[in-house]
Amino acid sequence: MAATPGINIKRSLDSLVNYIKKGLKSNLPVALLIGFNSKCDYQKHWITMTMIYDDTSTSTRKVTVGLSTWGKYAYMNFVRYYNGISMSSIVDELEYFK
């Protein structure tokens, strides 16, 4: 059952990062529905986010998320992903589940 109605990915980077942090702090993995983003290695399916690192100590913000997909674990530059989807007409979504 969804813990929230989900959040449309076409929001500010801050609101998305806060949404991910809220889910993970509640010990709820965050599901990311990936659309057709050519700047991301993983496309066209659900990915589970299990970790987030938000580095705001430098002038260029770095947000790294840990992902579980296809039985493997990977890391994704979330700022790069966000910048890629903001140019896309495809609507991706975040959601966490209880």
N, C-alpha and C positions, 0 to 999 in steps of 0.2 A: 504494500500500500504506500502510495506517495506521501511523504511527510509534508510536502508543500505542493502547490499547484505547478511548480516549476518556474523558471525565469527565462525569459527570452534573452538570448545572447546579445541582441542588439541594444545593450545598455552600456553605461559607462564602465570602464575597466574597474574602477573602485567598487561599484555595486556588485559586479561579478565576483571579484576577489573576496569581498565581504560575505557574499552568499556561499561561496565554497568553504570559507573558514567556518561559518556558522554550522554548516552540515558536518564538517569533519570534527569540529569541537564537540558536537553532539554524538560523536562516534557513529555517524551515518555516512557511508561512502557516497560520493556525489557522482551521478551518472551524467555523462556528456554525450549528447547526440550530435555527431559530426555530420556535416553536410558535404558539400563539394568544394572544399577549400584547397586550392592547389599549393598553398604555402605550408601545409601540414602533412606529415608522413602518414597519418591515420585518417581515413575517410569513410563515409557512408555507413556508419554503424554506431552503436553505443560503446562508450569507453567508460571505465570506472576510475574516478579520481580517488586516490587514497592518501595523498600527501600534498601540501602546498608550502612553498617557501617564498615569502614576500620580502625582498630586499629593497628597502627604500633609503639605504644609507648613502647611495651615490646619486649623482644628478640624473642618471638614466635608471629608471625603475626596472628591476628584474624580478619576474614572478615565474617560478618553476613549479610545475605540478607533476606528481608521480601518477602514472597511469598503468592500469592493468588491462591488457587487451590481447586477444588470441593466445591466452595462456602464458603470456610474457609480461614483463614489467619494463616500462620505459619512462623517460622524463621528457617533458615538453616545455618549451619556452612559451608561456601563456601570453606574454605581451605580443610576441610575433604572431601567434595564432589569432589573438584579438584584432590586431592590425589587419590581418588577412581577411577575417570575416567581416570587418567593418566595410570592406570594399565589395563584399559579395551580396548578391540578392537572396541567397539561401539563408533561411532562418534556422540556426542551431539552437539547442536548448540545454539547460542544466536542470537537474532535479535530484533530490535525495530522497531515500526511501526508508521507512521504518520496518 
